[in-house]
Amino acid sequence: MEKKFSDSESFADTLQRKLSAEQHFESIAQTQQNYELILATMREKHEQELVTLDEKLQNAQK
């Protein structure tokens, strides 16, 4: 009986470690997704600024 309890306890510990690892990986994936969204937004803003500056330059040369 004590062996079964020990095995069950070990199994529960293993499941807890796996759950903790899964939550850690999900957190990393979410962080990466947020980073990619921020980076894409910054790139788009940069492109828009370049277009605006180019238009201003073209108008100034007229």
Backbone hydrogen bonds, N-H to C=O, Kabsch-Sander energy under -0.5 kcal/mol:
donor,donor_aa,acceptor,acceptor_aa,energy
5,F,1,M,-2.1
6,S,2,E,-2.4
7,D,3,K,-2.8
8,S,4,K,-2.6
9,E,5,F,-2.6
10,S,6,S,-2.5
11,F,7,D,-2.5
12,A,8,S,-2.5
13,D,9,E,-2.3
14,T,10,S,-2.4
15,L,11,F,-2.5
16,Q,12,A,-2.3
17,R,13,D,-2.4
18,K,14,T,-2.4
19,L,15,L,-2.6
20,S,16,Q,-2.5
21,A,17,R,-2.5
22,E,18,K,-2.4
23,Q,19,L,-2.4
24,H,20,S,-2.0
25,F,21,A,-2.5
26,E,22,E,-2.3
27,S,23,Q,-2.1
28,I,24,H,-2.2
29,A,25,F,-2.5
30,Q,26,E,-2.4
31,T,27,S,-2.3
32,Q,28,I,-2.5
33,Q,29,A,-2.3
34,N,30,Q,-2.5
35,Y,31,T,-2.4
36,E,32,Q,-2.5
37,L,33,Q,-2.0
38,I,34,N,-2.5
39,L,35,Y,-2.8
40,A,36,E,-2.4
41,T,37,L,-2.3
42,M,38,I,-2.5
43,R,39,L,-2.4
44,E,40,A,-2.3
45,K,41,T,-2.4
46,H,42,M,-2.5
47,E,43,R,-2.5
48,Q,44,E,-2.3
49,E,45,K,-2.3
50,L,46,H,-2.3
51,V,47,E,-2.2
52,T,48,Q,-2.5
53,L,49,E,-2.7
54,D,50,L,-2.4
55,E,51,V,-2.5
56,K,52,T,-2.4
57,L,53,L,-2.4
58,Q,54,D,-2.5
59,N,55,E,-2.5
60,A,56,K,-2.1
61,Q,57,L,-1.4
62,K,59,N,-0.9
